[in-house]
Amino acid sequence: MGLDDMDSAIIRAMLQRYQGNVMEVARVLKTTREKIRYRIGKFRLR
């Protein structure tokens, strides 16, 4: 499992846990909303 796979799995799980609330996911992961949105697009999570 590569870093992209781990990143994708973590973000997917967090989006499920917080019902798609990107701001909450960013807060919990201590990153920005923009970085989460970038990864959502990169991994086609939506």
C-alpha positions as CSV (number, residue, x, y, z in Angstrom):
1,M,0.0,0.0,0.0
2,G,1.5,3.3,-1.1
3,L,1.2,6.7,0.4
4,D,-1.5,7.8,-2.0
5,D,-3.5,4.7,-1.1
6,M,-3.2,5.4,2.6
7,D,-4.1,9.1,2.0
8,S,-7.1,8.1,0.0
9,A,-8.3,5.6,2.6
10,I,-7.9,8.0,5.5
11,I,-9.8,10.9,3.7
12,R,-12.5,8.5,2.5
13,A,-13.0,7.2,6.1
14,M,-13.0,10.7,7.6
15,L,-15.5,12.0,5.0
16,Q,-17.9,9.1,5.9
17,R,-17.4,9.7,9.6
18,Y,-18.2,13.4,9.3
19,Q,-20.9,13.0,6.7
20,G,-18.9,14.8,3.9
21,N,-18.1,17.9,6.0
22,V,-14.8,19.0,4.5
23,M,-14.2,21.7,7.1
24,E,-14.6,19.2,9.9
25,V,-12.3,16.7,8.2
26,A,-9.7,19.4,7.7
27,R,-9.9,20.5,11.3
28,V,-9.5,17.0,12.7
29,L,-6.6,16.2,10.3
30,K,-5.0,19.6,11.1
31,T,-4.8,20.8,7.5
32,T,-6.6,23.2,5.3
33,R,-9.9,22.8,3.5
34,E,-8.2,23.5,0.2
35,K,-5.8,20.6,0.7
36,I,-8.7,18.2,1.5
37,R,-10.6,19.5,-1.5
38,Y,-7.5,18.9,-3.7
39,R,-7.2,15.3,-2.5
40,I,-10.9,14.7,-3.0
41,G,-10.4,15.7,-6.6
42,K,-7.1,13.8,-7.0
43,F,-8.5,10.6,-5.7
44,R,-12.0,11.1,-7.2
45,L,-13.7,10.6,-3.9
46,R,-16.9,12.4,-4.9
